[in-house]
């Protein structure tokens, strides 16, 4: 399947793979619990499907998000994802497994290992369409040695496909804002193993957005670690709390806001520098390019985001941090535009497309196409965002006569994904 286009950033986990109180990360507690309980019934699920198909605006989008997440099996979500690309020709999809067991909102029904087994079954059924990334978390095992050996065992356990074999996983996914630093010493050996075999790493990098740890005490106790690559203490301020406003106090959401903000310390792009310096050949993609608000703030087009206290040690714009990393580590650092293109379409703000083109000219080999399905269904339909960006990118030329689309959805992902474990480009 060499030459297939790729969506380098998607999710297919279901609420069965998510913690018990997962929706509390996005909704006020009373509403999250009511929504979760309601949609667990056949009647509730039917109502959600009806809302998703008939209503408009935010209700429709959030209903669509819940409709997908409430699927019982990841295979159903993956087949839904593939169906959105029927008019786009053959596609491959990087699906990012998430270790969601340490968010401070309970444990999942399936457990992390159960989520992995589901994905392996999908790989057996769609060996060349799905490119799973293994969710990596330092709290998963008792030591770095155990993590590295277990990860290697999962990767090396080939799936037999008649006369051929395929590796089950093609990369690693980390999500530091769930409560750990990327440079956590327990991950060091796994990253060294990844670099040795060319295994790519994808990290969440959306400023003040996405998943986070809901346990304030846990965050306080883990904000000042020692960087194993330098031996220096990573100094950050103590847990910062905001007064909030009347609405956040009435809805009981201020704790969530404070936790989300402070978890961004775990996520700051500049904190990855020591890893990139010390581990030759480590490939890392900083997902979301820092996020739309950071991009707009860098362009001087978002006064609200300029007012936000910069949660990070360097106190500089994350979009600018990622660009500097791509400049300093041209063979190691990538970024993707996932979630951003859906937000741009939802807000009818296409100036970000022009900015992506300007950056693609500066970093023609380092920016990847991705969408962040199904997380984006709260803002817009997958197929609409893909069509909108593709139409723009097909008109924009980059390297060797390639369009921006060809470069970001085919050439660059092939380079990023090239490793011992990626034999799924050829049938």
PyMOL commands that set and color helices and strands:
alter all, ss='L'
color gray80, all
select helices_A, chain A and resi 22-25+29-39+42-54+57-69+74-83+86-88+111-125+144-156+176-178+185-197+216-221+246-251+254-267+269-278+287-289+292-298+303-307+318-328+340-346+351-362+375-378+382-394+399-401+404-417
alter helices_A, ss='H'
color red, helices_A
select strands_A, chain A and resi 5-10+91-96+130-135+159-161+164-166+171-174+200-203+284-286+333-336+367-368
alter strands_A, ss='S'
color yellow, strands_A
deselect
rebuild
show_as cartoon
